[in-house]
Amino acid sequence: MMAARGRPIGSVIRQNVVEILYYLGTAHGYQISKLYPRIFAAATRRVIYYHLKKGCDLGEFEVEKIEREQGDFSWGSVAEKTYYRLGKNARPRGLARVKETLELTTIK
C-alpha cells in the first residue's frame, strides 16, 4: 500500500481556532486573532484569517453573517466583520484550557 502524497490536510492552528469557536459559538476574525495568543502560541492575524478561509473551504467553519460597521477607521469609513461558526466537518476536542482562558478574558 502506498503512502498518501502531498501535504496533510490538518493544521494545528486551524484546530486551535475550532477549539475557540467551540466555546464562543460565533466570533469575527479579529476577535479570534486577539484571543488566540492568550491561549496558544503567538500567530499572526494573517495566518488566522488564512485558516478561517481554508476552514470554510474544508467545511470546518461556516460564515454566520457579514456586518458592515460605520466609523472613523484609518482605512476608511466602513469595516466589514465576517462572523464564523463551526461547520459540519469541525471536530472540537473541548480543551479545558480554552474554556478557562475564555472565562477569565474580557475579549468576547
Protein Blocks (a to p, Z undefined) as FASTA:
>chain_A
ZZdedjdfbdfklmmmmmmmmmnopacfklmmmmmmmmmccddfklmmmmmmmmmmnopa
ccfbdcddddddfkbjbdcdddddddfkbccehiaklmmmmmmpmbZZ
